[in-house]
Amino acid sequence: MGMSTGRRRSSRRLVSDINITPLVDVMLVLLIIFMVTAPMMTQGLNVDLPKVTGKALIQKETPITITLQEDGAISINKILLTRALMINELQKKYAANKNQAVYLMAATNVPYGHVVQVMADIKTAGFDQIGMVTEPPDKE
């Protein structure tokens, strides 16, 4: 009788481990796709902003109201000014009262870049309290 080495069944064991190599390959491909497409997602879209409802705030003093019209005209409290004069006037008003609020009222079709530039000018003049004026929604 020959001696058994005990290797009969051990060489044919089933492997029950999960092979993660395909999973890693798929995840790397998805990562590359997201890295390539993410910079393209920063493009802006044309959006019609909704009208909002809200109660008017009670003011102790009259705020500064800056109006931007569609043709690019800028006015402070209904006085038509150029951009340079607006900055100068805002600096004077800030020196007189540092806690005064500034409201920005822009027409619907004013380019976004123009609105942001005026907001930057207001911040440059020193004002921290900037509010956006909106219209209440139409009653149906």
Biotite code that builds the C-alpha atoms (Angstrom):
import biotite.structure as struc

atoms = struc.array([
    struc.Atom([0.000, 0.000, 0.000], chain_id="A", res_id=1, res_name="MET", atom_name="CA", element="C"),
    struc.Atom([1.252, 3.369, -0.956], chain_id="A", res_id=2, res_name="GLY", atom_name="CA", element="C"),
    struc.Atom([1.397, 6.299, 1.350], chain_id="A", res_id=3, res_name="MET", atom_name="CA", element="C"),
    struc.Atom([-0.979, 9.141, 0.744], chain_id="A", res_id=4, res_name="SER", atom_name="CA", element="C"),
    struc.Atom([0.485, 12.655, 0.636], chain_id="A", res_id=5, res_name="THR", atom_name="CA", element="C"),
    struc.Atom([-2.849, 14.306, 1.366], chain_id="A", res_id=6, res_name="GLY", atom_name="CA", element="C"),
    struc.Atom([-2.794, 16.520, -1.753], chain_id="A", res_id=7, res_name="ARG", atom_name="CA", element="C"),
    struc.Atom([-5.746, 15.012, -3.538], chain_id="A", res_id=8, res_name="ARG", atom_name="CA", element="C"),
    struc.Atom([-8.470, 17.474, -2.594], chain_id="A", res_id=9, res_name="ARG", atom_name="CA", element="C"),
    struc.Atom([-6.382, 20.505, -1.530], chain_id="A", res_id=10, res_name="SER", atom_name="CA", element="C"),
    struc.Atom([-5.335, 21.459, -5.080], chain_id="A", res_id=11, res_name="SER", atom_name="CA", element="C"),
    struc.Atom([-8.946, 21.731, -6.250], chain_id="A", res_id=12, res_name="ARG", atom_name="CA", element="C"),
    struc.Atom([-10.337, 24.120, -3.609], chain_id="A", res_id=13, res_name="ARG", atom_name="CA", element="C"),
    struc.Atom([-12.815, 26.722, -4.751], chain_id="A", res_id=14, res_name="LEU", atom_name="CA", element="C"),
    struc.Atom([-11.790, 30.341, -4.423], chain_id="A", res_id=15, res_name="VAL", atom_name="CA", element="C"),
    struc.Atom([-14.531, 32.340, -2.745], chain_id="A", res_id=16, res_name="SER", atom_name="CA", element="C"),
    struc.Atom([-12.726, 35.719, -2.780], chain_id="A", res_id=17, res_name="ASP", atom_name="CA", element="C"),
    struc.Atom([-14.062, 38.603, -4.893], chain_id="A", res_id=18, res_name="ILE", atom_name="CA", element="C"),
    struc.Atom([-11.801, 39.832, -7.665], chain_id="A", res_id=19, res_name="ASN", atom_name="CA", element="C"),
    struc.Atom([-11.750, 43.647, -7.250], chain_id="A", res_id=20, res_name="ILE", atom_name="CA", element="C"),
    struc.Atom([-9.530, 44.397, -10.255], chain_id="A", res_id=21, res_name="THR", atom_name="CA", element="C"),
    struc.Atom([-12.491, 45.016, -12.620], chain_id="A", res_id=22, res_name="PRO", atom_name="CA", element="C"),
    struc.Atom([-14.130, 47.185, -9.956], chain_id="A", res_id=23, res_name="LEU", atom_name="CA", element="C"),
    struc.Atom([-10.993, 49.303, -9.620], chain_id="A", res_id=24, res_name="VAL", atom_name="CA", element="C"),
    struc.Atom([-10.762, 49.623, -13.415], chain_id="A", res_id=25, res_name="ASP", atom_name="CA", element="C"),
    struc.Atom([-14.345, 50.852, -13.672], chain_id="A", res_id=26, res_name="VAL", atom_name="CA", element="C"),
    struc.Atom([-13.868, 53.328, -10.813], chain_id="A", res_id=27, res_name="MET", atom_name="CA", element="C"),
    struc.Atom([-10.720, 54.776, -12.422], chain_id="A", res_id=28, res_name="LEU", atom_name="CA", element="C"),
    struc.Atom([-12.529, 55.222, -15.741], chain_id="A", res_id=29, res_name="VAL", atom_name="CA", element="C"),
    struc.Atom([-15.416, 56.995, -13.966], chain_id="A", res_id=30, res_name="LEU", atom_name="CA", element="C"),
    struc.Atom([-12.950, 59.205, -12.100], chain_id="A", res_id=31, res_name="LEU", atom_name="CA", element="C"),
    struc.Atom([-11.285, 60.222, -15.366], chain_id="A", res_id=32, res_name="ILE", atom_name="CA", element="C"),
    struc.Atom([-14.673, 60.945, -16.977], chain_id="A", res_id=33, res_name="ILE", atom_name="CA", element="C"),
    struc.Atom([-15.727, 63.162, -14.050], chain_id="A", res_id=34, res_name="PHE", atom_name="CA", element="C"),
    struc.Atom([-12.379, 64.957, -14.034], chain_id="A", res_id=35, res_name="MET", atom_name="CA", element="C"),
    struc.Atom([-12.713, 65.745, -17.737], chain_id="A", res_id=36, res_name="VAL", atom_name="CA", element="C"),
    struc.Atom([-16.372, 66.804, -17.631], chain_id="A", res_id=37, res_name="THR", atom_name="CA", element="C"),
    struc.Atom([-16.340, 68.771, -14.349], chain_id="A", res_id=38, res_name="ALA", atom_name="CA", element="C"),
    struc.Atom([-14.716, 71.934, -15.816], chain_id="A", res_id=39, res_name="PRO", atom_name="CA", element="C"),
    struc.Atom([-17.348, 71.951, -18.563], chain_id="A", res_id=40, res_name="MET", atom_name="CA", element="C"),
    struc.Atom([-20.143, 72.054, -15.975], chain_id="A", res_id=41, res_name="MET", atom_name="CA", element="C"),
    struc.Atom([-19.232, 75.586, -14.825], chain_id="A", res_id=42, res_name="THR", atom_name="CA", element="C"),
    struc.Atom([-20.946, 77.176, -17.819], chain_id="A", res_id=43, res_name="GLN", atom_name="CA", element="C"),
    struc.Atom([-23.765, 79.556, -16.927], chain_id="A", res_id=44, res_name="GLY", atom_name="CA", element="C"),
    struc.Atom([-27.369, 79.155, -17.964], chain_id="A", res_id=45, res_name="LEU", atom_name="CA", element="C"),
    struc.Atom([-29.952, 81.781, -18.798], chain_id="A", res_id=46, res_name="ASN", atom_name="CA", element="C"),
    struc.Atom([-32.435, 81.696, -15.944], chain_id="A", res_id=47, res_name="VAL", atom_name="CA", element="C"),
    struc.Atom([-35.524, 83.791, -15.371], chain_id="A", res_id=48, res_name="ASP", atom_name="CA", element="C"),
    struc.Atom([-35.380, 84.453, -11.648], chain_id="A", res_id=49, res_name="LEU", atom_name="CA", element="C"),
    struc.Atom([-38.656, 84.069, -9.770], chain_id="A", res_id=50, res_name="PRO", atom_name="CA", element="C"),
    struc.Atom([-40.413, 86.897, -8.033], chain_id="A", res_id=51, res_name="LYS", atom_name="CA", element="C"),
    struc.Atom([-40.428, 86.527, -4.282], chain_id="A", res_id=52, res_name="VAL", atom_name="CA", element="C"),
    struc.Atom([-42.872, 87.201, -1.523], chain_id="A", res_id=53, res_name="THR", atom_name="CA", element="C"),
    struc.Atom([-41.844, 88.724, 1.743], chain_id="A", res_id=54, res_name="GLY", atom_name="CA", element="C"),
    struc.Atom([-42.763, 91.410, 4.188], chain_id="A", res_id=55, res_name="LYS", atom_name="CA", element="C"),
    struc.Atom([-41.112, 94.804, 3.950], chain_id="A", res_id=56, res_name="ALA", atom_name="CA", element="C"),
    struc.Atom([-38.477, 95.532, 6.542], chain_id="A", res_id=57, res_name="LEU", atom_name="CA", element="C"),
    struc.Atom([-39.057, 98.384, 8.974], chain_id="A", res_id=58, res_name="ILE", atom_name="CA", element="C"),
    struc.Atom([-36.362, 101.037, 8.527], chain_id="A", res_id=59, res_name="GLN", atom_name="CA", element="C"),
    struc.Atom([-35.281, 103.624, 11.072], chain_id="A", res_id=60, res_name="LYS", atom_name="CA", element="C"),
    struc.Atom([-33.629, 105.759, 8.410], chain_id="A", res_id=61, res_name="GLU", atom_name="CA", element="C"),
    struc.Atom([-33.991, 106.094, 4.673], chain_id="A", res_id=62, res_name="THR", atom_name="CA", element="C"),
    struc.Atom([-31.641, 103.679, 2.873], chain_id="A", res_id=63, res_name="PRO", atom_name="CA", element="C"),
    struc.Atom([-29.614, 104.554, -0.203], chain_id="A", res_id=64, res_name="ILE", atom_name="CA", element="C"),
    struc.Atom([-31.350, 103.158, -3.286], chain_id="A", res_id=65, res_name="THR", atom_name="CA", element="C"),
    struc.Atom([-29.224, 102.511, -6.368], chain_id="A", res_id=66, res_name="ILE", atom_name="CA", element="C"),
    struc.Atom([-31.154, 101.845, -9.557], chain_id="A", res_id=67, res_name="THR", atom_name="CA", element="C"),
    struc.Atom([-29.689, 100.113, -12.625], chain_id="A", res_id=68, res_name="LEU", atom_name="CA", element="C"),
    struc.Atom([-31.650, 100.546, -15.822], chain_id="A", res_id=69, res_name="GLN", atom_name="CA", element="C"),
    struc.Atom([-31.541, 98.369, -18.916], chain_id="A", res_id=70, res_name="GLU", atom_name="CA", element="C"),
    struc.Atom([-29.659, 101.023, -20.925], chain_id="A", res_id=71, res_name="ASP", atom_name="CA", element="C"),
    struc.Atom([-26.838, 101.040, -18.332], chain_id="A", res_id=72, res_name="GLY", atom_name="CA", element="C"),
    struc.Atom([-27.916, 104.214, -16.533], chain_id="A", res_id=73, res_name="ALA", atom_name="CA", element="C"),
    struc.Atom([-27.149, 104.354, -12.798], chain_id="A", res_id=74, res_name="ILE", atom_name="CA", element="C"),
    struc.Atom([-29.005, 106.510, -10.307], chain_id="A", res_id=75, res_name="SER", atom_name="CA", element="C"),
    struc.Atom([-28.760, 107.046, -6.557], chain_id="A", res_id=76, res_name="ILE", atom_name="CA", element="C"),
    struc.Atom([-32.075, 107.997, -4.949], chain_id="A", res_id=77, res_name="ASN", atom_name="CA", element="C"),
    struc.Atom([-33.445, 108.886, -8.412], chain_id="A", res_id=78, res_name="LYS", atom_name="CA", element="C"),
    struc.Atom([-30.475, 111.171, -9.272], chain_id="A", res_id=79, res_name="ILE", atom_name="CA", element="C"),
    struc.Atom([-28.806, 110.047, -12.530], chain_id="A", res_id=80, res_name="LEU", atom_name="CA", element="C"),
    struc.Atom([-25.010, 109.604, -12.204], chain_id="A", res_id=81, res_name="LEU", atom_name="CA", element="C"),
    struc.Atom([-22.067, 108.061, -14.007], chain_id="A", res_id=82, res_name="THR", atom_name="CA", element="C"),
    struc.Atom([-20.270, 105.122, -12.412], chain_id="A", res_id=83, res_name="ARG", atom_name="CA", element="C"),
    struc.Atom([-17.343, 107.279, -11.228], chain_id="A", res_id=84, res_name="ALA", atom_name="CA", element="C"),
    struc.Atom([-19.701, 109.836, -9.690], chain_id="A", res_id=85, res_name="LEU", atom_name="CA", element="C"),
    struc.Atom([-21.679, 107.030, -8.064], chain_id="A", res_id=86, res_name="MET", atom_name="CA", element="C"),
    struc.Atom([-18.533, 105.697, -6.356], chain_id="A", res_id=87, res_name="ILE", atom_name="CA", element="C"),
    struc.Atom([-17.590, 109.203, -5.207], chain_id="A", res_id=88, res_name="ASN", atom_name="CA", element="C"),
    struc.Atom([-21.107, 109.863, -3.867], chain_id="A", res_id=89, res_name="GLU", atom_name="CA", element="C"),
    struc.Atom([-21.176, 106.504, -2.060], chain_id="A", res_id=90, res_name="LEU", atom_name="CA", element="C"),
    struc.Atom([-17.848, 107.252, -0.385], chain_id="A", res_id=91, res_name="GLN", atom_name="CA", element="C"),
    struc.Atom([-19.240, 110.585, 0.846], chain_id="A", res_id=92, res_name="LYS", atom_name="CA", element="C"),
    struc.Atom([-22.377, 108.917, 2.169], chain_id="A", res_id=93, res_name="LYS", atom_name="CA", element="C"),
    struc.Atom([-20.309, 106.221, 3.888], chain_id="A", res_id=94, res_name="TYR", atom_name="CA", element="C"),
    struc.Atom([-18.174, 108.862, 5.603], chain_id="A", res_id=95, res_name="ALA", atom_name="CA", element="C"),
    struc.Atom([-21.374, 110.515, 6.887], chain_id="A", res_id=96, res_name="ALA", atom_name="CA", element="C"),
    struc.Atom([-23.071, 107.303, 8.088], chain_id="A", res_id=97, res_name="ASN", atom_name="CA", element="C"),
    struc.Atom([-21.233, 103.974, 8.154], chain_id="A", res_id=98, res_name="LYS", atom_name="CA", element="C"),
    struc.Atom([-24.272, 101.921, 9.221], chain_id="A", res_id=99, res_name="ASN", atom_name="CA", element="C"),
    struc.Atom([-26.609, 102.988, 6.434], chain_id="A", res_id=100, res_name="GLN", atom_name="CA", element="C"),
    struc.Atom([-28.083, 100.253, 4.259], chain_id="A", res_id=101, res_name="ALA", atom_name="CA", element="C"),
    struc.Atom([-27.797, 100.257, 0.469], chain_id="A", res_id=102, res_name="VAL", atom_name="CA", element="C"),
    struc.Atom([-30.533, 98.764, -1.713], chain_id="A", res_id=103, res_name="TYR", atom_name="CA", element="C"),
    struc.Atom([-29.772, 97.736, -5.272], chain_id="A", res_id=104, res_name="LEU", atom_name="CA", element="C"),
    struc.Atom([-32.693, 97.755, -7.681], chain_id="A", res_id=105, res_name="MET", atom_name="CA", element="C"),
    struc.Atom([-31.822, 96.343, -11.098], chain_id="A", res_id=106, res_name="ALA", atom_name="CA", element="C"),
    struc.Atom([-34.124, 95.939, -14.078], chain_id="A", res_id=107, res_name="ALA", atom_name="CA", element="C"),
    struc.Atom([-34.796, 92.367, -15.156], chain_id="A", res_id=108, res_name="THR", atom_name="CA", element="C"),
    struc.Atom([-32.747, 92.573, -18.356], chain_id="A", res_id=109, res_name="ASN", atom_name="CA", element="C"),
    struc.Atom([-29.632, 94.227, -16.876], chain_id="A", res_id=110, res_name="VAL", atom_name="CA", element="C"),
    struc.Atom([-26.603, 91.997, -17.554], chain_id="A", res_id=111, res_name="PRO", atom_name="CA", element="C"),
    struc.Atom([-25.428, 90.074, -14.521], chain_id="A", res_id=112, res_name="TYR", atom_name="CA", element="C"),
    struc.Atom([-21.871, 91.375, -14.911], chain_id="A", res_id=113, res_name="GLY", atom_name="CA", element="C"),
    struc.Atom([-23.081, 94.973, -14.629], chain_id="A", res_id=114, res_name="HIS", atom_name="CA", element="C"),
    struc.Atom([-24.997, 94.190, -11.420], chain_id="A", res_id=115, res_name="VAL", atom_name="CA", element="C"),
    struc.Atom([-21.968, 92.455, -9.892], chain_id="A", res_id=116, res_name="VAL", atom_name="CA", element="C"),
    struc.Atom([-19.715, 95.368, -10.839], chain_id="A", res_id=117, res_name="GLN", atom_name="CA", element="C"),
    struc.Atom([-22.012, 97.857, -9.102], chain_id="A", res_id=118, res_name="VAL", atom_name="CA", element="C"),
    struc.Atom([-22.167, 95.581, -6.041], chain_id="A", res_id=119, res_name="MET", atom_name="CA", element="C"),
    struc.Atom([-18.354, 95.535, -5.988], chain_id="A", res_id=120, res_name="ALA", atom_name="CA", element="C"),
    struc.Atom([-18.335, 99.346, -6.203], chain_id="A", res_id=121, res_name="ASP", atom_name="CA", element="C"),
    struc.Atom([-20.701, 99.524, -3.220], chain_id="A", res_id=122, res_name="ILE", atom_name="CA", element="C"),
    struc.Atom([-18.427, 97.212, -1.208], chain_id="A", res_id=123, res_name="LYS", atom_name="CA", element="C"),
    struc.Atom([-15.382, 99.265, -2.276], chain_id="A", res_id=124, res_name="THR", atom_name="CA", element="C"),
    struc.Atom([-17.062, 102.405, -0.948], chain_id="A", res_id=125, res_name="ALA", atom_name="CA", element="C"),
    struc.Atom([-17.230, 100.647, 2.441], chain_id="A", res_id=126, res_name="GLY", atom_name="CA", element="C"),
    struc.Atom([-20.850, 99.567, 2.791], chain_id="A", res_id=127, res_name="PHE", atom_name="CA", element="C"),
    struc.Atom([-21.475, 96.108, 4.234], chain_id="A", res_id=128, res_name="ASP", atom_name="CA", element="C"),
    struc.Atom([-25.275, 96.053, 4.186], chain_id="A", res_id=129, res_name="GLN", atom_name="CA", element="C"),
    struc.Atom([-26.404, 95.563, 0.587], chain_id="A", res_id=130, res_name="ILE", atom_name="CA", element="C"),
    struc.Atom([-29.953, 94.491, -0.179], chain_id="A", res_id=131, res_name="GLY", atom_name="CA", element="C"),
    struc.Atom([-31.557, 93.482, -3.467], chain_id="A", res_id=132, res_name="MET", atom_name="CA", element="C"),
    struc.Atom([-34.982, 94.937, -4.250], chain_id="A", res_id=133, res_name="VAL", atom_name="CA", element="C"),
    struc.Atom([-37.456, 92.513, -5.843], chain_id="A", res_id=134, res_name="THR", atom_name="CA", element="C"),
    struc.Atom([-41.032, 92.731, -7.035], chain_id="A", res_id=135, res_name="GLU", atom_name="CA", element="C"),
    struc.Atom([-43.840, 90.776, -5.428], chain_id="A", res_id=136, res_name="PRO", atom_name="CA", element="C"),
    struc.Atom([-45.364, 88.097, -7.664], chain_id="A", res_id=137, res_name="PRO", atom_name="CA", element="C"),
    struc.Atom([-48.432, 89.007, -9.693], chain_id="A", res_id=138, res_name="ASP", atom_name="CA", element="C"),
    struc.Atom([-51.739, 88.062, -8.082], chain_id="A", res_id=139, res_name="LYS", atom_name="CA", element="C"),
    struc.Atom([-53.726, 85.756, -10.300], chain_id="A", res_id=140, res_name="GLU", atom_name="CA", element="C"),
])
